[in-house]
């Protein structure tokens, strides 16, 4: 609320907003970089897992379940071939081909990441709202060409994080924002289309 009041008090002066925001952070003893710590701790695990799946001989042709026959290879399914119904390889197209390798597991990972972002309250800053809205989609396409084992790990990590965070919030009496945020996301579009 204090940060929102700053934006109303200094709507055109971004420098003054930043200065006052830093004063609030100092007064309240808030470290703005502290939110990056959990992500920074995951990066070495993510990179190590990527290297293990990509380099280790034992992971080559290690089957998982269903259509995943090799955890070190990308997901063999592809949305743009209707999961094998169309007989062409969209990844061979020039320029955009590398972005058209979108399997089932990368899509599951994108959905779980979207749920994870919807679990938290909507940020008041429109720029952050836009970033959080587009980030799951960007990561879905970005990780589509990565080894399937890494994408499966990331999807399960997102799912378990949502369950863990919901449990902790519910146990401590904090309102879980997931369902309200989902209703607001889809409800606002329905309300806009009616008007």
N, C-alpha and C positions, 0 to 999 in steps of 0.2 A: 504493500500500500504506500509506503514512503517513496518508493521509486516511481510509482505511478503519479504521485503528487508532484514529484520533481518534473515529470514530463508536462504536467499541466501548468506548473509554475513557470517553466522556461521552455515553451514549445518550439521556439526558433533558435535558441542558443544551445547547441550540442556541447560546446566546450564547458559551459557553466553546468549543464546536466552532469557531465562526467566528473567535474570537480566536486559537486555536491554528493554524487554517488560514492565517490571515494571517501568523502568525509563520513557518510553513513556507514560504510564498510569499516572504517577505523573505529568509529564510536561503538558499533555493535560487535566488533571483533570478528568480522566475517572475512574469510579469505576467498575471493572470487575464483581462484584457481583450484580450490579444494574439490569442486565438482568434477574436475578432470582426473582426479586421482584414481577412482575405480577403473576408468577407461585406460589410464596409463599402466595400471597393474595388469590389465588383460592383454595389452599389446605383446609383451614377451611370450605369454602363453600362446597367443594366436600365432605369432611368428614361429615359435618352436613346433607347434602342431603342424603348421604349413610345411616346415622343413622336414619333419618326420614323415608326413604323408607323401611328400614330393620326392624325397631322396632315399628313404629306407627301402631296402630290397624286400623286406618281409611284407610291406604294405602293398607292393605291386600285385595286382590281380587278387587281392584279398576281398572276398565277397562280403557283402553286408546283409541285405535282405531285399527280396523282390528283384527289381531291375538293376540294382547297384551290384555289378560284378567286380568292380575295381575301385577301391576307396581312394586310390591315388589319381584317378582320372575324373574329369568333369562328369556331371550327371548326363547320361546318354539320351535322356528324353529331351524333347524340344517343343515348346509351345507353338513355334512358328511353322512346324510341320504337322501340327495337330497330333502330337505325340506319336508320330510314325505313320499316320494315315497318308500324308503327302510325301511322295518320294523325290525330294530334292534336299540339298544341304544349304540352308540359308547362310551358314557361316562362311561360305565361299564367295559371297557377294563382296565387291570391292567397297572399301571405306566402312560401311556399316555392318559388314558380316560378322566381325568379332563380337558385336553387341547383340547379335541375334541367337546366341546360344543360351536359351533360357529354359532350364529343366524344371521338374516338379519340386525338387528339394530347394533350389534357390527361391522359388515362389513361396514355399512354406516358410523359409527363413525370412523373406520379406514381410509376410503376414504376421509372423510372431514378433518381428521387430516393430511393426506398426502397433500391435497390441501393447508392447512394452512401452512405447511412447505415449499411448493413450491412457496408460495406467496413472501417469503423473498429471497434475493439474495443467491446464493449458497456460503457457507462458503469456504474460501480458504484452510482451514486445511482439509486434507483427512480424519482424524479421525472424525471430526465433520460432514463431509459429510456422512460418514458411519453411524454414530449415528442417524443423521436426516433421513437417508434412511430406517433404520431398526425400528426406534421408533414407527411409526404408526402400523407396523405389530405386534410388541411385545405388544403394548397396545390393539390391536384388540383381540388377544388371551387372554391377561391378564384380560380384562374387560368383556369377554364373559360370565363368570359365575356370574357377578354382577347383581343386580336388573335391570330390563329393564328400569325402570324410570330413573335411574342414567345414563345408556348408552344413552338413548334418550336425556337427558339433555346435556350430553357431545357432542353428535352429533350436536344438535342445537346450542350449544355454539360455536363449531368450525365453523359452517356455518355462523352464525352471525358475528363472528370475521373476517372471510375472507371477507364478504361483507363490514363490517365497515372499515377494513384496506384498502381495494381497493378503497372505496369511499374517505377516507381521503387522500390517496396517489394521487388519480386522481385529487381531488380538489386542492391540493397543487402543482400540476404540476410535481410530482414525477412519474417516469415510474413504472407501475405495472409489476412486474417481473413474475407473475403467468403464463401467456401464453408462454413467452419465456422459462421459466424453464421447462414447460411441453413439449414444442417442443424439447428442448435440451435433455430431459430425453428419449423421444421416438425416436428422430432423431438420436442420437448418437448410439443407438442400431441398427437402420437400416443401418447406415453408416458402423458400425463394421461388420455387417453380410455380406455386399456387398464386403468388402475387404478380 
